[in-house]
Structures are given as structure tokens and as C-alpha cells.
Amino acid sequence: MIDEPHEELASLYVLGLLEGDELANFELRLAKDAALARLVHDLRESSAQLAFTAPVATPSAELRTRLLGRLDTAAAWRAQGNLVPFRTPVWLPWAAAACFAIICAWLGQLYVGSRFEAATLHDQQAVADFQLRSARNQLEAERLIANHQLSSMTEQLAALDRQIKEEGDLAKFKISTLVSLAGNTPQALAVAVWNPAKQEGVLTVDKLPAAAADRDYELWVIDPQKPHPVSGGVFVVGADGVARVQFRTEEPVAAIAKFAVSLEKKGGAKPHGGPQGTVIMLSQ
């Protein structure tokens, strides 16, 4: 149900007499209240019907005279040239075109500048990427060089360590020079090197005549603790009188007093029996 104050406000609203906060508050209430909206609608239809109930009014003669006088005055002003008709200036289209051209040039300059700036940034990014890749490649190359140098130094240290060990073990080696006992080979010479730790050695012979086809030279190791010399195997001397052979004894030896070379029949002496042929070289 609509109260009397809102009915009055509705009447004033239909007549367009509400202003300011009253108008705003009423329109808020009107949007929420369906009954008030129907009342406003009915009041608008009633006010529209009132226009048809008003009597027809005839203008007075005085009003007609004033209107005609105003029309005559306007005609007189036009006749005297006091009224200047508005004409579009000739330069206005050119000015508009010039302004449009200036705006287009400015926008084009902005576009070209932005494109140039984007291209510059792209080039700077490419240069930065190239520098980054170059730095990475340089670091990788330096790492590889450092690893190679470290590996080389490790190998050098290992070789030095082996050399030191070999030099330390060299004092334990048995090195002997063998000279000829035969009158027909006075210049024959031999050097024997024995490694007691590995139970092996190297024999080098020079200026010793080659043995006959049915004969072989045989190396002997003389150990004071053994009842007879221990065979180091047979070897062959070339036509130039030179031989270099690695040898092992037929049984382990603890100490070596001397080396000897004998001329045996083909295949060498019997095992564990000592020299059976002529001893032609003996160490000093």
C-alpha cells in the first residue's frame, strides 16, 4: 500500500517537478516498488487525458500584432544586409587536409621509429646471444685445455714415478760384461743384465761369429748356491755377429756370481746338467 507522501511525490514526478536528491531517491524507490510504478503509470495516462479536456483558446489580436511585427523587423534586417550568412571558408578544407597530413606524418614517424627501435633491440639481443655463446665456447675450450694439461701432468708424474722406481730398482740389477775365452774370437763381447725381482734378463752380444748349422750358443747363470750352472736358454747370432735376447733361467736363482756362454750341440745341453760343450765367454 502506498502512503500519502509517496502519492504526492508520484504526482510531482509525473509533472516533472522533482529535482536533486528528491528525484534520485524517488527513482530508486520507483525501481523497487511495483505498486508505486503502477501509480506513476496511471498518473501519466491521466495527465495525458487532461490535455484533451482543455478548451480551445483563440490567440488575441495583440499577440498576432506582436508576432507580425517581429517578422517585419527580421525582414528589414535582411534587407539592410545586417545579417551575414555563414559561408564555409575556402581555406578550411585545405587546412583540414594539411592537419590530416601532419597527423599522418607524425604517426608514420612514430611507426618508423618503433620499427627501428624494435630492429635495434633485436640486433642487440642477437649480439648478446653471440657474445654469450662465444663466452661459453671459450669456457669450454679452457676447460678442455685444463683437462688436457691435467691429464698430461698426471702422465708425466706417473712416468717420473716409474722412472724413480726403475732407478731405485736399478741398483738391485746384476750387470756383467762377458769377454771371449776363445783365441779365434778375441774381439767378441757381451753384456748381461739380470733383474732378480722378475727373474729375467737381457743379453746383448757383439762381434761373435755365427754358430755352425749343427751348433747353438747357450747362456749360463752361475749361482754359488747351486751345484751346477743354471741354463738361460740357447740363442742365435746373426751373420753380423750381433744378438739381443731376453732370457729366463730354467729354475729360480737367488744370487748370481757370473755369466757364461758355451757352444753346444744343436738344441743345447741336457736340462739341469750344466754346460756340456766348450765355454767360450765368461763374465769378469
Solvent accessible surface area in square Angstrom, and as a share of the most:
residue,aa,sasa,rsa
1,M,238,1.06
2,I,33,0.17
3,D,73,0.38
4,E,116,0.52
5,P,80,0.50
6,H,39,0.17
7,E,78,0.35
8,E,97,0.43
9,L,48,0.24
10,A,0,0.00
11,S,44,0.29
12,L,70,0.35
13,Y,37,0.14
14,V,31,0.18
15,L,114,0.57
16,G,60,0.57
17,L,111,0.55
18,L,11,0.05
19,E,138,0.62
20,G,58,0.56
21,D,115,0.60
22,E,103,0.46
23,L,59,0.29
24,A,52,0.40
25,N,94,0.48
26,F,5,0.02
27,E,78,0.35
28,L,112,0.56
29,R,104,0.38
30,L,33,0.16
31,A,90,0.70
32,K,173,0.73
33,D,32,0.17
34,A,68,0.52
35,A,31,0.24
36,L,1,0.00
37,A,40,0.31
38,R,149,0.54
39,L,42,0.21
40,V,5,0.03
41,H,105,0.47
42,D,76,0.40
43,L,49,0.24
44,R,123,0.45
45,E,93,0.42
46,S,62,0.40
47,S,39,0.25
48,A,56,0.43
49,Q,115,0.51
50,L,119,0.59
51,A,76,0.59
52,F,169,0.70
53,T,103,0.60
54,A,65,0.50
55,P,124,0.78
56,V,149,0.86
57,A,92,0.72
58,T,123,0.71
59,P,94,0.59
60,S,68,0.44
61,A,81,0.62
62,E,116,0.52
63,L,69,0.34
64,R,157,0.57
65,T,92,0.53
66,R,122,0.45
67,L,96,0.48
68,L,81,0.40
69,G,35,0.34
70,R,174,0.64
71,L,119,0.59
72,D,97,0.50
73,T,74,0.43
74,A,39,0.31
75,A,46,0.36
76,A,45,0.35
77,W,122,0.43
78,R,150,0.55
79,A,89,0.69
80,Q,131,0.58
81,G,49,0.47
82,N,70,0.36
83,L,97,0.48
84,V,130,0.75
85,P,91,0.57
86,F,184,0.77
87,R,194,0.71
88,T,89,0.52
89,P,46,0.29
90,V,130,0.75
91,W,163,0.57
92,L,81,0.40
93,P,82,0.52
94,W,190,0.67
95,A,37,0.28
96,A,59,0.46
97,A,55,0.43
98,A,50,0.39
99,C,74,0.45
100,F,138,0.58
101,A,57,0.44
102,I,117,0.60
103,I,94,0.48
104,C,59,0.36
105,A,69,0.53
106,W,144,0.51
107,L,92,0.46
108,G,31,0.30
109,Q,132,0.59
110,L,90,0.45
111,Y,129,0.49
112,V,95,0.55
113,G,36,0.35
114,S,58,0.37
115,R,143,0.52
116,F,145,0.61
117,E,106,0.47
118,A,57,0.44
119,A,52,0.40
120,T,45,0.26
121,L,106,0.53
122,H,126,0.56
123,D,81,0.42
124,Q,106,0.47
125,Q,105,0.47
126,A,51,0.40
127,V,80,0.46
128,A,50,0.39
129,D,49,0.25
130,F,126,0.52
131,Q,113,0.50
132,L,90,0.45
133,R,131,0.48
134,S,45,0.29
135,A,46,0.36
136,R,150,0.55
137,N,101,0.52
138,Q,111,0.49
139,L,116,0.58
140,E,76,0.34
141,A,45,0.35
142,E,88,0.39
143,R,120,0.44
144,L,97,0.48
145,I,97,0.49
146,A,53,0.41
147,N,69,0.35
148,H,130,0.58
149,Q,102,0.45
150,L,116,0.58
151,S,55,0.36
152,S,37,0.24
153,M,112,0.50
154,T,77,0.45
155,E,114,0.51
156,Q,116,0.51
157,L,117,0.58
158,A,42,0.32
159,A,43,0.34
160,L,91,0.45
161,D,67,0.35
162,R,136,0.50
163,Q,93,0.41
164,I,102,0.52
165,K,122,0.52
166,E,114,0.51
167,E,99,0.44
168,G,46,0.45
169,D,66,0.34
170,L,93,0.46
171,A,95,0.74
172,K,142,0.60
173,F,56,0.23
174,K,67,0.29
175,I,100,0.51
176,S,13,0.08
177,T,55,0.32
178,L,0,0.00
179,V,47,0.27
180,S,22,0.14
181,L,99,0.49
182,A,30,0.23
183,G,77,0.74
184,N,129,0.66
185,T,16,0.09
186,P,104,0.65
187,Q,130,0.58
188,A,4,0.03
189,L,82,0.41
190,A,1,0.01
191,V,56,0.32
192,A,0,0.00
193,V,45,0.26
194,W,6,0.02
195,N,25,0.13
196,P,52,0.33
197,A,93,0.72
198,K,123,0.52
199,Q,47,0.21
200,E,57,0.25
201,G,7,0.06
202,V,37,0.21
203,L,0,0.00
204,T,48,0.28
205,V,1,0.00
206,D,60,0.31
207,K,118,0.50
208,L,1,0.01
209,P,67,0.42
210,A,56,0.43
211,A,33,0.25
212,A,62,0.48
213,A,96,0.75
214,D,92,0.47
215,R,100,0.37
216,D,13,0.07
217,Y,11,0.04
218,E,7,0.03
219,L,2,0.01
220,W,2,0.01
221,V,0,0.00
222,I,50,0.26
223,D,4,0.02
224,P,94,0.59
225,Q,135,0.60
226,K,63,0.27
227,P,126,0.79
228,H,56,0.25
229,P,33,0.21
230,V,0,0.00
231,S,12,0.08
232,G,6,0.06
233,G,33,0.32
234,V,69,0.40
235,F,10,0.04
236,V,115,0.66
237,V,6,0.03
238,G,31,0.29
239,A,112,0.87
240,D,109,0.57
241,G,6,0.06
242,V,69,0.40
243,A,9,0.07
244,R,173,0.63
245,V,43,0.24
246,Q,157,0.70
247,F,11,0.05
248,R,148,0.54
249,T,20,0.12
250,E,63,0.28
251,E,40,0.18
252,P,101,0.64
253,V,9,0.05
254,A,78,0.61
255,A,46,0.36
256,I,21,0.11
257,A,48,0.37
258,K,72,0.31
259,F,0,0.00
260,A,4,0.03
261,V,0,0.00
262,S,0,0.00
263,L,52,0.26
264,E,3,0.02
265,K,115,0.49
266,K,124,0.52
267,G,58,0.56
268,G,9,0.08
269,A,15,0.11
270,K,131,0.56
271,P,103,0.65
272,H,101,0.45
273,G,44,0.42
274,G,3,0.02
275,P,43,0.27
276,Q,92,0.41
277,G,30,0.29
278,T,94,0.55
279,V,54,0.31
280,I,18,0.09
281,M,1,0.00
282,L,54,0.27
283,S,4,0.02
284,Q,155,0.69
